[in-house]
Amino acid sequence: MERCSYMNYRRPQTSRKWIFFILFLYLTMSWFRGQQRIIHQPRQPIEHSLQSGHPTSRVIRTVELFQVVISGTNDVLVFSAFQFKSMIMIVAILDMASPERTYNCVLWGMELPSSGSISTATLQICPESHGTRFTAAIFSCPLRHGLVPDAVSLVPAGFLKLPVHNALPVISPSQIERNFAVCVSPLHSLHSKAHQIVEMVETSLVLGADHFFFYNLSIHWNVDAVLNHYASRGLVTVIQWPLPAMLREDATNRTSEETNIHYHGQLAMLNDCLNRNKGASRYVVFQDLDELVVPKKQQSWTMLMASLPSNASAYMLRSSYFPLDWPSVKSGINKTANKIAKTYNANAFLKVFREERIFGRAVRSKYIVDPLRVEIVGIHNVWKFKRGGAPYYVPPEVALVHHYRAGKSETELKRVKDKSVLNFIDALPQIHRTWQQLGDIPLGPLV
C-alpha cells in the first residue's frame, strides 16, 4: 500500500523544476569530470527524499566516487550505471556480511515523475571474492520499453521514505567506435613505472589496439604525465578508482592477504570496463600492465580474430612467464632496435626466454571478449555469458599471453626461446618517438 501511494503522489510544479534543475546540474558536473584525466576532488552526488522527491538540503555534500546506498554503512557502494536496451546495470561493491539483499532502482529523468520511478533490482554477486569480506556485484533493473533515464539511484527495497544517498549518471553507448579496446587492471601503490605504460601501449597499438582504459587508484607524477600524453592523442581514458580507505592496502597497512577486498577491487573494475565498452567496442582485451597478447601465426589481433571461430563469445588465452631476472639477449634484432629496447626498458624485446610451463585453462589466463555477448567477467575467466554464449580456448601455438614477471624465477624450470614478439618490432621506433615527445619525464620506478 505504501508503495502504491508513493507512486501516485505528485509534487507541485515548482518542486519538479527543482529536481530537474539539480539533476541537470549533477549530470553536467559529472560529464565535465569525465573529461578530466585526473580528478583531485570527488564527485558530488545529490541527496533526495523519496517521499517528497525534493532535495533534502541545498548543500550538496562531497563524498567519494564510490557512493553509499545506506547512510552510515558500507553494505553497498555503487560506482557506475549503464543502459543496454531495456535494462540498467549498476556496478557495485558489496559487503558479503550484510543481511540486506533486496534493492530497488529509482530512475530519474525529464520523462519521469519528479519523485522518480521505481524498478526492482536483481542482485548478482560476482564469484571470485577470494575469501574477502567485500566483492563485486551487479544490480540489474528492467525499464519500460523506450524509457531513457538520465540517472539512477539504488535504495533498499523496504525503505522508500529514506533519503537517497547516491545518484549515478546512466551511460548508454550507441554505436561501435573502435575494434579493440584494452582494459588494464588498477594502477596502485603510487605506480611509477612509466616505461611499462609506454611499452605496453605502443606494442599493443602495433598489435591492433585502438583505445586503452586505465583505472587510477594511486600513481606517481611521471605516470600521470604519460597517461595525459596519451589522453591528448585520444588513445587513453583514465577512470579514477578511489577505493574507500577501509578497502585500500596502502591506507590500512594490510597485506594483500589481509585486505577487505581482493587486489584493489579488480573484479569490480573489470566489470565496469566491460560495461563501458558494450556497444562501443567490437572486442575487449583484458590484460595486466606487464602482459601482452601475442599471436604466434598472425600479424595482428585483427588477423588473429579472423582465424578463430566467429561464434564464440570469449576467446580464452593461456599464459606463460617471461622472467625478468633471466638474462637479456639481443635476439637477432639490429643494433639500433636493441639500443632502444635497453634505453627505455622495453622488456618484451629483451626477454625472449619463457618458462617451458604454459599455465592451464583458467589458471592465469586472460581473454578477449565480444562485450555484447558477455554479462560478468572474472580475473582469469568469464563467469556469465548471454544466452547461447560460449568460450573458445585458443591453442597456445596460435596465441599466448606473455607475462613479463618480476621477482625471482624458479631456476629449475626449463627455458624456451620464444621470439614471436619480434614480429611486432615496429613498436620500438614508436617507443623511442614517444619518449622523445615526453622529454625529461623519468622512466621510473621512482623512489
MOKA-V960770 format. One record per pair of residues at least 12 apart in sequence whose ideal C-beta (glycine too) atoms are under 6 Angstrom apart, sorted by the first residue. I is the first residue (numbers start at 1). J is the second residue. D is the distance in whole Angstrom. If there is no record, write none. Layout:
i=[I & I]
j=[J & J]
d=[D & D]
//
This chain:
i=[6 & 11 & 11 & 15 & 15 & 16 & 19 & 19 & 22 & 22 & 23 & 23 & 26 & 27 & 27 & 30 & 37 & 37 & 37 & 38 & 39 & 42 & 42 & 43 & 44 & 44 & 45 & 45 & 45 & 46 & 47 & 48 & 49 & 50 & 51 & 53 & 53 & 56 & 64 & 65 & 65 & 66 & 66 & 67 & 68 & 69 & 69 & 71 & 74 & 75 & 75 & 75 & 76 & 76 & 77 & 78 & 78 & 78 & 78 & 79 & 80 & 81 & 81 & 81 & 82 & 82 & 83 & 83 & 84 & 86 & 86 & 87 & 87 & 88 & 88 & 89 & 89 & 89 & 90 & 90 & 91 & 91 & 91 & 92 & 93 & 93 & 94 & 95 & 96 & 100 & 102 & 103 & 103 & 103 & 103 & 104 & 104 & 104 & 104 & 104 & 105 & 105 & 105 & 105 & 106 & 106 & 107 & 107 & 108 & 108 & 109 & 109 & 119 & 119 & 121 & 121 & 122 & 123 & 124 & 125 & 126 & 126 & 127 & 128 & 128 & 128 & 130 & 132 & 132 & 132 & 133 & 134 & 134 & 136 & 136 & 136 & 149 & 151 & 151 & 152 & 152 & 153 & 153 & 173 & 173 & 176 & 177 & 178 & 178 & 178 & 179 & 179 & 180 & 180 & 180 & 180 & 180 & 180 & 181 & 181 & 181 & 181 & 182 & 182 & 182 & 182 & 183 & 183 & 183 & 183 & 184 & 184 & 185 & 185 & 186 & 186 & 186 & 186 & 186 & 187 & 187 & 188 & 188 & 188 & 189 & 190 & 190 & 191 & 191 & 192 & 192 & 192 & 192 & 192 & 192 & 193 & 193 & 194 & 194 & 194 & 194 & 194 & 195 & 195 & 195 & 196 & 197 & 198 & 198 & 199 & 200 & 202 & 202 & 202 & 203 & 203 & 206 & 206 & 206 & 207 & 207 & 208 & 208 & 208 & 212 & 213 & 213 & 214 & 215 & 215 & 215 & 216 & 216 & 216 & 217 & 217 & 220 & 222 & 222 & 222 & 225 & 243 & 246 & 247 & 247 & 270 & 274 & 274 & 277 & 278 & 278 & 283 & 284 & 284 & 285 & 286 & 286 & 287 & 290 & 291 & 291 & 292 & 292 & 293 & 293 & 294 & 294 & 294 & 294 & 295 & 296 & 296 & 296 & 304 & 309 & 312 & 313 & 313 & 313 & 313 & 313 & 314 & 314 & 314 & 314 & 315 & 315 & 315 & 316 & 316 & 316 & 316 & 317 & 317 & 317 & 317 & 318 & 318 & 318 & 318 & 319 & 319 & 319 & 319 & 319 & 320 & 320 & 320 & 321 & 321 & 321 & 322 & 322 & 322 & 322 & 323 & 323 & 324 & 324 & 325 & 326 & 328 & 331 & 331 & 337 & 337 & 340 & 340 & 344 & 344 & 345 & 346 & 347 & 348 & 352 & 352 & 353 & 353 & 354 & 354 & 355 & 356 & 356 & 358 & 361 & 362 & 362 & 365 & 366 & 373 & 373]
j=[160 & 53 & 114 & 54 & 114 & 114 & 53 & 114 & 46 & 55 & 108 & 151 & 46 & 150 & 169 & 169 & 228 & 231 & 238 & 224 & 240 & 64 & 65 & 65 & 60 & 62 & 67 & 166 & 167 & 167 & 163 & 164 & 163 & 160 & 161 & 114 & 115 & 163 & 242 & 240 & 242 & 79 & 244 & 166 & 165 & 154 & 166 & 165 & 95 & 95 & 98 & 100 & 92 & 94 & 93 & 90 & 92 & 154 & 166 & 91 & 272 & 152 & 168 & 170 & 171 & 275 & 170 & 172 & 278 & 143 & 145 & 140 & 142 & 141 & 152 & 138 & 140 & 275 & 139 & 154 & 268 & 271 & 272 & 137 & 134 & 268 & 137 & 134 & 133 & 156 & 157 & 121 & 154 & 156 & 157 & 118 & 120 & 121 & 155 & 157 & 119 & 121 & 141 & 152 & 153 & 155 & 149 & 152 & 150 & 151 & 149 & 150 & 141 & 142 & 139 & 141 & 140 & 139 & 138 & 137 & 267 & 376 & 383 & 267 & 378 & 379 & 262 & 260 & 261 & 262 & 260 & 260 & 261 & 267 & 268 & 271 & 170 & 167 & 169 & 168 & 170 & 166 & 167 & 279 & 280 & 282 & 280 & 210 & 211 & 281 & 210 & 282 & 208 & 209 & 210 & 283 & 285 & 301 & 211 & 277 & 281 & 284 & 204 & 209 & 212 & 285 & 213 & 273 & 284 & 286 & 214 & 289 & 266 & 288 & 215 & 217 & 241 & 264 & 269 & 216 & 219 & 217 & 218 & 264 & 218 & 218 & 220 & 219 & 223 & 220 & 222 & 223 & 444 & 445 & 446 & 444 & 445 & 222 & 223 & 226 & 443 & 444 & 344 & 345 & 443 & 289 & 226 & 431 & 434 & 346 & 289 & 427 & 430 & 431 & 292 & 427 & 424 & 426 & 427 & 301 & 424 & 300 & 301 & 302 & 236 & 237 & 273 & 238 & 239 & 241 & 269 & 238 & 240 & 241 & 241 & 264 & 446 & 441 & 442 & 444 & 441 & 265 & 260 & 260 & 261 & 377 & 371 & 377 & 371 & 371 & 372 & 368 & 369 & 371 & 368 & 366 & 367 & 366 & 404 & 401 & 403 & 348 & 402 & 317 & 401 & 400 & 402 & 420 & 421 & 399 & 397 & 398 & 420 & 399 & 392 & 392 & 370 & 373 & 374 & 385 & 389 & 367 & 369 & 382 & 391 & 368 & 392 & 394 & 365 & 367 & 391 & 393 & 366 & 394 & 399 & 401 & 358 & 359 & 365 & 396 & 359 & 364 & 365 & 401 & 403 & 354 & 355 & 358 & 355 & 403 & 405 & 351 & 354 & 402 & 404 & 405 & 409 & 404 & 406 & 409 & 353 & 350 & 352 & 419 & 425 & 428 & 428 & 432 & 431 & 435 & 443 & 431 & 404 & 421 & 417 & 419 & 415 & 417 & 416 & 418 & 413 & 414 & 416 & 396 & 393 & 380 & 381 & 380 & 401 & 386 & 389]
d=[6 & 5 & 5 & 5 & 6 & 4 & 6 & 5 & 5 & 6 & 5 & 6 & 5 & 6 & 5 & 5 & 5 & 5 & 5 & 6 & 5 & 5 & 5 & 5 & 5 & 6 & 5 & 6 & 5 & 5 & 5 & 4 & 5 & 5 & 5 & 5 & 3 & 5 & 6 & 6 & 5 & 6 & 6 & 4 & 5 & 5 & 6 & 5 & 6 & 5 & 4 & 6 & 5 & 6 & 5 & 6 & 5 & 5 & 5 & 5 & 5 & 5 & 4 & 5 & 5 & 4 & 5 & 4 & 6 & 5 & 6 & 6 & 6 & 4 & 6 & 6 & 5 & 6 & 4 & 6 & 6 & 5 & 5 & 5 & 5 & 5 & 4 & 6 & 6 & 6 & 4 & 4 & 6 & 6 & 6 & 5 & 6 & 6 & 5 & 5 & 4 & 5 & 4 & 5 & 4 & 6 & 4 & 6 & 6 & 4 & 4 & 4 & 4 & 6 & 4 & 5 & 5 & 6 & 5 & 5 & 5 & 6 & 6 & 6 & 5 & 6 & 4 & 6 & 5 & 5 & 5 & 5 & 4 & 4 & 4 & 6 & 5 & 5 & 5 & 6 & 6 & 5 & 5 & 4 & 4 & 6 & 5 & 4 & 5 & 5 & 6 & 5 & 5 & 5 & 5 & 5 & 6 & 6 & 5 & 5 & 4 & 5 & 6 & 5 & 5 & 5 & 5 & 4 & 6 & 5 & 5 & 6 & 5 & 5 & 4 & 5 & 5 & 4 & 6 & 6 & 5 & 4 & 5 & 5 & 6 & 5 & 5 & 5 & 6 & 4 & 6 & 6 & 4 & 5 & 4 & 5 & 5 & 5 & 5 & 5 & 6 & 5 & 6 & 4 & 4 & 5 & 5 & 6 & 5 & 5 & 6 & 5 & 4 & 5 & 6 & 4 & 5 & 5 & 4 & 5 & 6 & 4 & 4 & 5 & 5 & 5 & 5 & 5 & 5 & 4 & 5 & 5 & 6 & 6 & 5 & 5 & 5 & 5 & 5 & 6 & 5 & 5 & 6 & 5 & 5 & 5 & 6 & 5 & 5 & 4 & 6 & 5 & 5 & 5 & 5 & 6 & 6 & 5 & 5 & 5 & 5 & 6 & 5 & 6 & 6 & 6 & 5 & 5 & 5 & 5 & 6 & 6 & 5 & 6 & 5 & 4 & 6 & 4 & 6 & 5 & 4 & 5 & 4 & 5 & 5 & 5 & 5 & 5 & 5 & 5 & 5 & 5 & 5 & 5 & 6 & 5 & 5 & 6 & 6 & 5 & 5 & 4 & 6 & 4 & 5 & 5 & 6 & 5 & 5 & 5 & 5 & 5 & 5 & 5 & 5 & 6 & 4 & 6 & 5 & 6 & 5 & 4 & 5 & 6 & 6 & 5 & 5 & 5 & 5 & 6 & 6 & 6 & 5 & 5 & 6 & 5 & 5 & 6 & 6 & 5 & 5 & 4 & 5 & 5 & 6 & 5 & 5 & 5 & 5 & 5 & 5]
//
